[in-house]
């Protein structure tokens, strides 16, 4: 059971790190790059990204991160390692509250609204559409990046605590 627990602990780290990277990259480069181009092109590009990101690899990582963290915590409890287990539960909670919930409640509905909107042919109207989307979406996305980073940190603390207790 210890080997499976260690494997899942490291998988939690990798998944939380991957999600941190995805959200971080969007906030510090992708959205800024889209903000610098014609709003009609930016809206079309973001629509394409939103369609393409719905793939099995992204979705399994996005949904699986808190699940794997909880399973790791449960297995650690089974091994009598309460402190590291709590750290993995904290990692799952931070991720669920700070990454999963804003995605479902804010970013995805914004993406769906952008997908339904007709991108105006007129540059000024398109700029208004993009200005109503990009800043708010990016703020919430940055929160998701921070939450994922904190989740990653909590999982790392869990591994440290487990190692300190064993070693």
C-alpha positions as CSV (number, residue, x, y, z in Angstrom):
1,X,0.0,0.0,0.0
2,X,2.9,2.4,0.7
3,X,4.1,2.1,-3.0
4,X,0.6,2.9,-4.3
5,X,0.4,5.8,-1.9
6,X,3.7,7.2,-3.0
7,X,2.8,6.8,-6.6
8,X,-0.4,8.6,-6.2
9,X,1.3,11.3,-4.1
10,X,3.7,12.0,-7.0
11,X,0.9,11.8,-9.5
12,X,-0.9,14.5,-7.4
13,X,2.1,16.7,-7.6
14,X,2.5,16.3,-11.4
15,X,-1.2,16.9,-12.0
16,X,-1.4,20.0,-9.8
17,X,1.8,21.2,-11.4
18,X,0.4,20.7,-14.9
19,X,-2.8,22.6,-14.0
20,X,-0.8,25.4,-12.4
21,X,1.2,25.6,-15.7
22,X,-1.8,25.7,-17.9
23,X,-3.6,28.4,-16.0
24,X,-0.4,30.4,-15.4
25,X,0.5,30.3,-19.1
26,X,-2.9,31.6,-20.1
27,X,-2.7,34.5,-17.6
28,X,0.8,35.6,-18.3
29,X,1.1,35.0,-22.0
30,X,-1.9,33.6,-24.0
31,X,-4.5,36.2,-22.9
32,X,-1.9,39.0,-23.2
33,X,-1.1,37.9,-26.7
34,X,-4.8,37.7,-27.6
35,X,-5.3,41.2,-26.1
36,X,-2.6,42.6,-28.5
37,X,-4.3,41.4,-31.7
38,X,-7.5,42.5,-33.5
39,X,-10.4,41.6,-31.2
40,X,-12.2,39.7,-34.0
41,X,-9.2,37.4,-34.3
42,X,-8.8,37.2,-30.5
43,X,-12.4,36.1,-30.1
44,X,-12.1,33.5,-32.9
45,X,-8.8,32.2,-31.5
46,X,-10.2,31.9,-28.0
47,X,-13.2,30.1,-29.3
48,X,-10.9,27.6,-30.9
49,X,-8.8,27.2,-27.8
50,X,-12.0,26.6,-25.7
51,X,-13.1,23.9,-28.1
52,X,-9.7,22.2,-28.3
53,X,-9.0,22.2,-24.6
54,X,-11.9,19.9,-24.1
55,X,-9.8,16.8,-24.7
56,X,-9.3,13.6,-22.6
57,X,-5.8,14.6,-21.4
58,X,-6.8,18.0,-20.1
59,X,-10.1,16.9,-18.7
60,X,-8.7,13.9,-16.8
61,X,-6.0,16.1,-15.3
62,X,-8.4,18.9,-14.5
63,X,-11.0,16.7,-12.8
64,X,-8.6,14.1,-11.5
65,X,-6.2,16.3,-9.5
66,X,-8.5,16.7,-6.5
67,X,-9.6,13.1,-6.7
68,X,-6.1,11.7,-6.7
69,X,-5.2,14.0,-3.8
70,X,-8.1,12.8,-1.7
71,X,-7.3,9.1,-2.5
72,X,-3.7,9.8,-1.5
73,X,-5.0,11.3,1.8
74,X,-7.2,8.3,2.5
75,X,-4.3,5.9,1.8
76,X,-2.0,7.9,4.1
77,X,-4.6,7.7,6.8
78,X,-4.6,3.9,6.3
79,X,-0.9,4.0,6.8
80,X,-1.4,5.9,10.0
81,X,0.1,9.1,8.6
82,X,-2.4,11.7,9.7
83,X,-0.4,14.9,9.1
84,X,0.6,14.2,5.5
85,X,-3.0,13.0,4.9
86,X,-4.4,16.3,6.1
87,X,-2.0,18.1,3.7
88,X,-3.3,16.1,0.8
89,X,-6.9,16.8,1.9
90,X,-6.0,20.5,2.1
91,X,-4.5,20.3,-1.4
92,X,-7.8,18.8,-2.7
93,X,-9.9,21.4,-1.0
94,X,-7.8,24.3,-2.2
95,X,-8.0,23.0,-5.8
96,X,-11.7,22.3,-5.6
97,X,-12.6,25.7,-4.2
98,X,-10.0,27.8,-6.1
99,X,-9.7,26.0,-9.5
100,X,-12.6,23.7,-10.1
101,X,-15.4,25.9,-8.7
102,X,-14.4,29.1,-10.5
103,X,-14.0,27.1,-13.7
104,X,-17.5,25.7,-13.5
105,X,-19.2,28.8,-12.2
106,X,-17.4,31.6,-14.1
107,X,-14.8,30.7,-16.8
108,X,-16.8,28.0,-18.6
109,X,-20.1,30.1,-18.7
110,X,-18.0,33.0,-20.0
111,X,-16.5,30.7,-22.7
112,X,-20.0,29.4,-23.6
113,X,-21.3,33.0,-23.9
114,X,-18.3,33.9,-26.1
115,X,-19.1,30.8,-28.3
116,X,-22.7,31.9,-28.7
117,X,-21.9,35.6,-29.4
118,X,-21.7,36.7,-32.9
119,X,-18.3,38.3,-33.4
120,X,-19.0,41.7,-34.9
121,X,-17.4,42.6,-38.2
122,X,-16.9,46.1,-37.0
123,X,-13.6,46.5,-35.2
124,X,-15.0,48.8,-32.4
125,X,-17.9,46.4,-31.6
126,X,-15.6,43.4,-31.6
127,X,-13.3,45.3,-29.3
128,X,-16.2,46.0,-26.9
129,X,-17.1,42.3,-26.9
130,X,-13.5,41.3,-26.2
131,X,-13.1,44.0,-23.5
132,X,-16.1,42.5,-21.7
133,X,-14.6,39.1,-21.8
134,X,-10.8,39.1,-21.5
135,X,-10.1,41.1,-18.3
136,X,-12.7,39.3,-16.2
137,X,-11.8,35.9,-17.6
138,X,-8.1,36.5,-17.0
139,X,-8.7,37.7,-13.4
140,X,-10.6,34.5,-12.6
141,X,-8.0,32.4,-14.5
142,X,-5.2,33.9,-12.4
143,X,-7.1,32.9,-9.3
144,X,-7.2,29.4,-10.7
145,X,-3.4,29.5,-11.3
146,X,-2.8,30.6,-7.7
147,X,-5.1,28.0,-6.3
148,X,-3.4,25.3,-8.3
149,X,0.0,26.5,-7.1
150,X,-1.2,26.4,-3.5
151,X,-2.6,23.0,-4.0
152,X,0.8,21.9,-5.4
153,X,2.5,23.4,-2.4
154,X,0.1,21.6,0.0
155,X,0.8,18.3,-1.8
156,X,4.5,18.9,-1.6
157,X,4.2,19.6,2.2
158,X,2.3,16.3,2.5
159,X,5.1,14.5,0.8
160,X,7.7,16.2,3.0
161,X,5.8,15.4,6.1
162,X,5.4,11.8,5.1
163,X,9.1,11.6,4.3
164,X,10.1,13.3,7.5
165,X,7.9,10.8,9.5
166,X,9.4,7.8,7.7
167,X,13.0,8.9,7.4
